């Protein structure tokens, strides 16, 4: 390191990228993470700043764009409630990390492990002998007024008496450089998955800087977490079954649940995927019910069991608490652990620490006064102008007394007086500031570090890093992702060797080979089934609209017969209004096509079907590879509405692009998915939908034509069979030969016969219960094949064209009915469950 850089004063420096560093101004009255009091670089920042100074603004912008692209391609999202982007809101990551030097981290680490030991001991006492209450160390009102105290959990002893498997601690630094605890997350701490994702992205975008700064790796922490979870299994022998329980795709941090489940190698399940039988928990899979040993939960504890906890919950599993009470399943964190998240506990922690651990509290908490005690209420009432007031037993509703008017303070005082136990007052901590990249400059932003502690076989360990969040503006008092904040990676540097452990690569341990299908929960199979149907339904709609739009681009003043037949066909299929069968204008047809492309709430429109597809795909996020998810994301981008009137040429280009997107998704499905039950149900959905679409397309064309031939060429085009027909017959299309190609030819991937053959193969290989009778769906598939093999299409076509009855239309209607019966049978047989699988 050059001497000039080590003693660098930014006020006098003239680096290559001067606007990035030299113009940085620390926040007034706050500890600055990058600069010392003399405005010189702190030692841990020198290598990183030195490297960034060599980059031009263009290079820096390119790295930021790369990071954004990686996050987008990986589908990293964070759902801000009431935000217009909803599930599609991208995760925000700043390129500048928060750097913590090696000499500072051990003190933080020791304080964090002590705090987790303390909280675990408090929970063991609260849900056990309650000596803290009996001896006056903890006021009864603080416990019994807290809705997070779950009385049904009293007396339940978790495995190894471990109430806290995972603990999140929010830390802030005061102007003197001291770290303070701001809050604790003990129920289902979030952010660890985002921390890992931030590290993946930043180490990819800044590999040299990451290596040169000697940053501690995170993989070892997650390996310990995985091993600890497995060790909690109540069954002593065999491979423990561990699942990660998520509230579902509408949760704000659902991406993180998906990411952690995949990284740790555990199935991601929802409450409806589990069932309790004989006080044991089972996962509903296609093969039957399989016992679950350990649940890593990300659902709030009150939602986990509607039988004993919250009766209106649709996110939990009835009887789960009773299974935990019987010791047949381990739940991490234990149900009821959220009771110690209350800030009202903070002022009692030093005394409780001495009592339970015989130690002084190492990491101080921000000064807190609980209004449930007379002296605490008096102090808060008198000093409300310089405190932050918050609810004692719920998150949110944070009010800064100094930012309120006298009238607002008076109202708050009255509110506190009516229920003093429900409020706490806390000292306002001037949070430290760290540099955040804004354009080509650095700007100070106030930061909060969420650190993570995990249980081990004999204690607790701390993640060497954490999730750093920073405020949206320089004067913002609240640091929250829900209020416009962003995130940083946290670099804990070391002076020693850096571990190269990673869970993404195989280690040297020899594991048992597995080629059997991985357990597929019934809900997942259901979603995959409908994902297949919606992708095929979307493609069919796009092909129909493309056929119309391409003819609109070619016609002049006169409408061609095939366009007229197409419009009538779409009206028959309920895509166009019924009046279009008799009268329409070209301009009206064009408007209807664009409405079917862009209207989001019109049933059967492109965007409406795509939104259904995206919603199911998001729920199946853990089943998709990164490449598959890129295609889903591109499909979403390509169907966004365009402002103003769009030329027909651009409309055609859009529809062609959507065909390519769907073809790419189908290709990933066929070439990259292992041939397990998940793939089979996805393809069953696709084949059922394609068979139904082909049958209704042909039936509709025959109906609107009434003996004519104008719709035949468009039908072959929509069925992607024009070239095949021409190669075979070298003649103008005719109904008998076209129907043979579209309905009876088992070699045509678009034909009805091809779909029925594929369905027969699939249902023959679906899982069966031991000793069960022949499945109804197998018989139904055989019925479809028999109907098709006996059909005399030339004779039926000739009769219908000559007006001698509607035998062909009746035959096609029966095929559609049988397809619907098969679909219903699969739903009934595989998407609900009963008997348990023998262990």
N, C-alpha and C positions, 0 to 999 in steps of 0.2 A: 504494500500500500504506500503510495507516494506520501512524503511528509506533508506536502501542501494540502492533500486531501484530508489527512488525519486532523489537522488543525484548521480546517476550512471554516471560515466565517461567511455565511451566505450573503451578508450585506455587501461584502467586498468581492465576492466571487464572480467570475465571468465564464461559466461552464459552456460547453457546446450547446446544450439545450437550456439556455439561460431562463426563458420564460417558465420552464417547468419547476425549477428549484429556487432560483434567486428571488423570485417575486413572492415566495411563500411567506405569509405573515401569521405567526401563531395567534391562537384565540386569546383574548384578554382574560386575565384572571384564572387561567387553567394551566394544568401541567401539559406540556407538549411532548408527545411521544417521540418525535424525531429530533427536536432541537433542545439544547440545554439553555440555561438562563442567559448565557453569553451568546446565544444564537449559533453556537457551533454544533455540528452534527454529533449526536450520541454515537458511541463506538459501534453498536450493533447495526446502525443504518449506513455506515460508510461504504461497504461493498456494494450494496444495492443502489444507493444514490450515485456512486461512481459509475456503475454500469448504465444506469438510466441517462446520465448526462451525455453519454456517447451516442444516444439515439436521437435521430431527428424527429420533429413533430409528426412527420409522415410515418416513420417506423413505429412510433408509439401508438398512433391511431390504428395502424395495421394490426398491432398486437391486441388492441382493445376490440377491434372488429372480429378478430379470430376467436377471442374469448366469448364474445356474444354469439358467434356462429356455433361454437361447440355447445354452449348452453342450449341454444335453440334446437340444434340437431339431436341432442340428448333428451329433449323434451323437459328440461328443468323448469318447473313452474311453481308458483306460490300463490294460492288463492286468497286474494284480499276480499273479504266479504263486502258486498254492495259495490264492488268494482265492476265496471262494464266489461272488462276482459275476462273476469271470472277465472275459470280453470286455465285459460290460455295466457294468463299474465306471466311473463317470463321472470325468472329469478334474476335479481340485480346483484352483480359482483363487481367490486372495484379492483383494479390491477395493483394498487398499492396495498401490501399486507400490513398487519400490525406485527412488529418484531419485538420479541421479549428475549433479553440476553440470558445466557446460561447461569450467571451468578444470581439472577433474580428469581428464576423459576423454582428452585427447591423450596424456598419459603412459601410460595403460593401453593405448591404441591402439598406440603406438610399441612398447611391450614385447611386445604380442601378435604384431604383424607380424614382429618380430625372431625371436620364438620359433618361428613357423611356418617362416620361412626357415631357421632352424637345424635344425629337425627334418627338413625336406625335404633339406637337405644331408647330414645323418646317414644318412638312408635311401638316398640316392644312393651314399654311400660303402659302407654295409653290403652293398647288393646289387650293388655295383660293385667298385672296386679294393680296398676294405677296408684303406685306409691307417691308419685309426684303430686297428685291431687290430694291424697290423704294427708301428706305432710305439709301442704300449703306452698309447695314450690311452683305450682301451676294453678291459677285460679280456675275453679270449676266453670265459671261463665265463659272463659276463653275456649273451653273444650265443648261444652254442651250447647253453646250458641252457634257453634261452627257447623254449617250444613255438610261440610266435608268429613265430619266425624260420623262414620257409618256404624251405628249400633249393632247391626247384624254381624259385623266383622269381629266384634269383641270375643276373645277367647280362641280365635283361629290363629294357630302358630304356623307360619310358613316354613318351608324347608330350610334347615340350618338357622332358623330364626332370622332369616334375611328378609326384612321388609323392603329395604332399598337395594335393588339390584343396580339401578341406574339413577344418578343424581345430577341435576343441572344447577349450576350456581352462577348468577349474574354478578359480575364484578365491575366496579368503577374505580377510577383513580382520582384521588383528591389533589389539590394544587401542590401539596408537599410531596407527592409521589407515592403516598400510601395507598395500597389496594383496600377497598371496602366492599363488603357483601351488600348488594342492593336487594336481592330477592333469591328465593330458592324455588326449584321446580322438582317436585318429588312424586307427582302423580304419574305423568307420562311425558318426561322431558323431551322436547322437540329440538331439532337443529343439528344433531350429530350427523345425520345423513347429508345435510347441506354442507356441513363442515368438510366431510369427505369429498363431496362433489367440488367444492371450492378448491380443495387441494389438488384434485385431478386436473382441473382446468388450469390453475395458475402454474403448476409444475410443467404443464404442456406448453403454455404460452411463454413462460420465462424459465426454461430448463437450466440455462447456464447460471443465472442469478440464484436460482433455487439451490443448485449444487454448491456454488461458491459460498453461500451463506451458511452452509452446514445445518440444514433444517432437520429437526427430529421428524421421523416418519410416524404415521398414524396406524399403520396396519397392525402393529403389535397390540395396540389397545383393543382393536376389534377382534383380534384372535383370542385374546383373553375373555372378552365378552361372550364370544361364541362358545368357548370351552366351559365357561362358568354356567351358562344356560343349560348346556347338556348335562352338567353335573348335578343340576337341581332335580332331575327326573326322579319321581318316586319309585319307579320300577327299577330294581337293582341290575337287571340283566338285559341284554339286547341293545339294539340301536335306539337311543331315545328319540321320540318324535317331538320336535319343537316347531311351533308356528308363530307367526307375527300377526297379531290381531289389529286390524285397521277399522276405523269407523266407516271407510268407504271413499269413493272417488271425489266426493264433495267436501271432504275435509281440507282445510287450508294447506296442510303439509302432506297431502297424499303422495306426491312424487317421492318424498323422503321415505315413506313407508315402503314404496315399491323398490327404491334404490337399496335400502338397508336389507330388505328381504332377499333381494338378488345377491347382494354382496356377501351376506352371511350364509346364504344357501338354505334359507328356511322358506316354507310355503307362506304366501300372503293370504290371509283368510279374513272374512267378515263374520259377524256374529251369526248370521243365518247359515254359514258353512259348518257350524258346530252344533252338536246336540248332546244332551246329557242323558245317559241311560245307566241306571243302577249306581248313581253317584260317580260315574266316570264320564269323561269328556271324549267325544268322538268327532272325527272329521268326516263329513259326508262326501264320499268319493264315488266314482262310477263303479268301483269294485265292491262297494259296501262301506260300512262304518269302520274307521280305523282309529284306534285309541290315540289320544294326544296326551303327552306327558308334561310339556312345558308350554306356557303361553307368554310370549313377550307382547305385552299389550300397549297399544297406542291410543286406545279409546279411554275416555274419562271413566273413572271407576263406577260412578253412579249409573252409567249407561250399560254396564257390562252384564247386568242380570235383572231383567224386568220382573222376575218373580219376587225377589227380596229387596231390590234397591229402588229402581225407578220404573214404575209400572208402564209409563208411556214410551219407553225406549224401544225402538225398532233396531237398535244397533248391537244389542247384546244377545246372550244365550240363556234362556231360562234354566235355572238349576246350577249355573256355574259356581255360585258362591257355596252351595252345598257340596259340590265336588271338591272345592278347595278345603272346606271344613273337614271332609273325610280324608284329606291328605292324598287324594288320587290325582291331583294335578297341581303343578307349581305355577303361580302367576307372578310375573315380574313386570313392574313393581306390584307389591301386594295390594289387594283391594283395600281402600281406606288410607293409603299412604299420603293422599293429598291433604290430610288434616294439618300437617306441619308446614304447608306452604304459606299459611297466614302470616302477614307481617306483624300481627299482634304478639306473636311468640318471641320476636326479636329481642325485646328488652329483658326477657327472662333467661336467654341462652347462657350468658356468662355464669350465673349461679347454677343452672342445671348442668353445665359442663363440669364445674367443680364437683358437683354432687355425683353425677353418673360416671364420669371418666377420671376424676381426680386431677384434672388439668385446667390450666387457664386457656381461655378461648384464643386461638392463634390469629385467626382472621376476624377483625372487628366488623360488626354490622353497622350500617348507617344508623345514627341515633333515631330511636323510635319511641313514641309515647302512645300507649293504648288507652283510649278514652273509656274503657270499661272499668278503670280504676279512677277514683275521685281526683287524685293528684295529677294523673295523666290527662284527664279531661280539662282540668283547670289550666294546666300549662298550655295545652293546645288552643283552648279558647282565648287565652291571653296573648299568645304568640302566633296566631293564625296568619298574620301578615308576612311572616318569614318562614313558614313551613309549607310542605306539600301534604295535603290531606287526601287520604284514599280510604276505600272500604276495607274493613278488616278481613272479610271473609269472601270477597269476590274480586275479580280482576277488573281493570278498567276504572272509569270514573275517577281519574286523577285530577285534582284541582290544586293549582299553585296559588297560595294565598296572596303572594306579592303581585300577581297579575290580575287580581280581581278588584272590582269596585267595592266601595264600602257597603253598598246595598247587597251585592252578591255575598260578601262576607257575613253580613247579618243573616241572610237567608241560610247560609251554610251553618252558622252557629246554632240557629233554631233547629235545623235538621239534625245536627249532632246531639243537641240537648234531648230530642225526642227518643233517640236510640243510641246512647253514647258507646255501648259495647260494639257497635257496628262500624266504628271509625278508628283510624290511627292517624297520628301526625308524625311526619318524618322531616328530618333536617334536609335541606336542599343541598345536594352535593354538586359542586361545580365540576362536572365531568372533564376528564382529560381530553385533549384533542389530538387527532392523528391526521396525516395528510391524505386527502382523497383526490383522485385524478378527475379534473373537470376540463374537458377539452385538452389543451396542451399545457395546462397549469395545475398546480397543486393548491388545494384550498383546505383550511382546517375544518374538521368535522368532529363533533363530540362522539365518543365511542363507549360502548359497553361490551365486555367480553363475557360470553357464556362458556364457562368451563364445565367439563364432564368428568364424573367419577363413576367407576364401575367396580362391582364386586369381583374378587378373585377367590381362589380356593381357600385362602387364609387371611383375607383382609380386603383392602380396596386399592385401586390404582387410578391414576389421573391421566386423562388424555393429554399428550404433549402438544397442546394447541387448543383450539376451540373455535366457536363461531363469534366473530367480531361483527357487531352491527354499529352503524353510525347514522347520525341524524340527517334528515333531508336538507336542512339549512343550517347556516352557522349559528343562528340564535335559537334554534329549536331546543326546547327543554326536555322533550320526550324522544327517546331513541326506540323506534319500533318499526318493524317491517310493515305493519298494518297502517302506519301513518307516514308513508313516504320514505322510510329509511332504506338503507342498502347494506350490503355485507362485504366483509373482507376475509381473506384467509389469515390465519394466525400462525406466525413462524416462531417457534421456540427453538432457538439456536443452541448448538452444543460445541464445546471445544474438543470433544473426543470423537471417536468414530461414529458414523451414522449407520443405523441398522438398515439393511436392504430387504427386510421382510416385506412381502406383499401377499395379500389373499387372492389377488387376481391371477397368480401363476401357480402351477402345481409345485408342491414341495417334494422332498425326497421320500416322504412316508408312502409306503405301499398300501393302497386302499383296495377294497373288494370291488371287482368289476361289476357294473350294473348295466344291463341292457333292457330290463323290463320297463314298462311305461311308468313314469313318475305319477304319483297320485294326482288325479284331476278332480277337484271339488265339483259337485254337481252344478253349483252356480257358475263356475268357470266354463264348464261344458255348455251350459245354457247360453252364456254370453258368446262363446265361440260359434255356436250354432247360428245365432242371430247376426253375428258379425259376417258370417258367410252369406247369409240371406241379404243383408243390407248392401254389401259390396256388389253382389250380382244385381240387385234391384237398382242400384245407382247406375251401374254400367248399362243396363237395359234402357233406363230413362234417357241417359246421355245419347245412346245410339239412336233412339227414336227421334229426339230433338235434332240431332245432327243430320239425320236423313231429311227432315223437313227444311232445316235452315240451308242445307246445300242446294236444295231445289229452289228455294226462294232467291238464292244468289244467282241462279241460272235463268229464271223466267223473265220475260219482258212484260208487256202489258197483258198478255193472255196467260191464263193459268193452265198448266199442263194436266193431262188426265192422271198421271201418277201422283202429282201433288194433291189434286183433289181427293184421290183415294186415300192418301196418307192423312190428310186433315180429318176425313171421316173416320179413319181408323183410330186416330188419337181421341176423337170424340167418343167413339165406341168404348175405348179403354179408360174413359173418364179422366183423361188428362186435359182435353179441351172441353169447353162448355158444350152441352147437348145441341144447342142451336147451330153449331158449326157443321152438323151433318147435312143441313139443308141450305144454309146461306152463310157466307163469310166473305171478307175481303182480304187481300194479301197483306194489307197494313195491320188488320186485326190479327191475322195469323202470326205475323212477326211479333206483335206485342205479347201474344200468348206465349210464344216460345221464350222470350226474355223474362216474362213473369215466372215461367216454370224453371228458369235457370236461377233467378236471384231472389224470389220471394221466400223468406225464411220460414213462414208459418203456413204455407200452402201445402196441403197434404199431397205427397207424391212428387213435389218439386225437388230439383237437384239439391238446393241448400237444405231443405227439410230432411231429405234422406241422408245427406252427408252429415248433418248434425246428429242424427241418430247413430250413424256409423261411428262418428268421433266420440260420442258419449260412451258407447260400448267399448271402443278401443281404449279409451282412457281408463275404464274400469279394469281392462286387461293389460294395463301398462307393464306389469311384471312379466308378461308372457311374450313381449316383443323384443326383438334385437334392436340395436341402435339404428341399423339400416332400415328395418321395417318401420320404426317410428319416424324416421326422416320422411318416408313416403306418406305416412298419415299426416304429418305436419305440412308437407307440400300440398296435399289434397285440400287441407283447410285453407292454405294461402291462396290456392288457385280458384277457390269458389267464393272468395270475398267479393262483395259488390263493387262495381266500377261506377264512378260518378259520370253523369251525363248519358246521352244516347250513344250506344255502341254500334259501329258499323257491322254489317253482316259478316264481313271478313274476319273481324276480331272475335265475333261470337263463335264462328267456326273454329278459329284457332284455339279458343278456350275449350270448346268441347273436345277437340282433338287432344289437347293437353290432358284433360281429365281421363280420356281413354288410355293415354300412355301411363298416367299415374296408377290407374286401376290395374293395368297390365303388369306394371312393376310390382304392385302389391301381390297380385296373383302369382307372379314369378317367385317372389320371396317365400310365399306360402308353399309352393310346390318344390322349390329347390333347397330351402334352408330349414324347414320344420321337420323334426324327427317324426316318424310315422307312428306316433302314439295316439292315445284316445283323443287328445286335444285337437290334433290335426284332423282326425277322422270326423269329429263333430263339426269342425269348421267347413270341411269339404261336403259333408252331408247337407248343411245349410245352403251352401252354394249350389249343389246339384238339385236340391228341391226347388230352389228359386228359379234356376235356369230352366228346369223342366216345365214349371208352371208358366213362366214367361213365354216360352216357345209355344206351348199349347194355346194359351190365350191369344198370342199374336196371330197364329194361323187361323184360329177360330174367328177372331175379329176381322181379319182380312177377307175370309170367305163370306162372312155375313154382310159386310159393307159393299162387297163387289157384286153379290147376287148374280154370279155367273160370268163376271168380267175378269180381265187379266191385268188391269192397270196397277193393282197393288202388289203384284207378284215380284217384280224387280225390287221395289223397296223392302219387301219382306226378306228377300235373300240378302239384301245389303245389311239390314238390321241384324240378321242372323250371322253376319260375317261369312257368308257361304257363296258369294257371287262367283269368285274365281274357281272354286271347286266345281260349281255347276257348269261353268263354261268349259273347263278342261274336260269334263265328262261328256257333254252333249253337243257342244259346238252348234247350238241352236238357241232361238229365243226361248225364254223360260215358259214352261207349261206346268199346270198344277199337278198332274200325276207324278211327273218326275221330280218336281220340286218337293212335293210332300214326302216322297221316298227319301230324299236327301235330308229333309228337316225333321222327319219324324221316325223313320224306320232304319236309317243307316247307322249301325253301331260304330263305324269308323269315323264318323263326323263328330268332333268334340262339342259341337253346338246342337246336336240333334237330341230329340227326346229319347231315343233308344240308348244313346251313349250315357245320358244321365241316369236312366233306369238301371242300366248295367252297373254303373258306378255305385248307385244306391244299394243294389243287391249285394255287391261285394262288401260295402261298408257295414250294412246291418248284420251280415253273416259273421263279422269279426268284432262286433261290439261285445263288451263284457257281459257275462251271464252269471247269475247266481247258481251256485252248485246244486245240482239236482232239480233245477227249475224246468218248467215246461217249455216247449218250443215258443220262441218269442213271436208275438203278434206281428211285429214289424217285418220279420222274415217272411211270414205268409203274405203280408200286404205287398211286399216287393215282388214276390213271385206272382201275385195276382196281376200286378202291373205288367210284368214281362209277358205273361200269358195273353193278356188283352192285346198287347202290341203285336205279338207274333201271329195272332189270328186275324189281324186287321187286313182287309182287302182295300187298300187305298185307291187304286185305279177305279174299282167298281163304285166305291163310295163317292169319289169325286165326280164321276160321270153322272151318277144319280142326282147329286146335289146341283150340278151345273145345269142339268136338264129339268130341274124343278120337280123331281120325283120323290121328294122327301128331304129330310135333314139328318140322314143317318150319320154323316161325317161329323156334323156339329154336335149331335148327341153323343157320339163316341168321344170327341174331344172334351165335352163337358164331364163325362164320366171319368176320364183320365184326371182332370183337375180335381174332382171329388176324391178320387183314390189317393192322389198326392196329399191332399189336405188330411185325409184319414191317417196316412203314414206319418205326417208331421205331428199330428196330435198324439199318436201312439208313442213316438219317440219322446215327446215332452212328458207324457205321463210315466213312462217307464224309467227314464234316466235323470230327470231334473227334479225328482223328489225321492226321498229315501226312507227305508224302514230298517231292515235287519242289519245287525253288526257282522263284520267279517271276523271269522275265527282267527285268533291270534296264535 
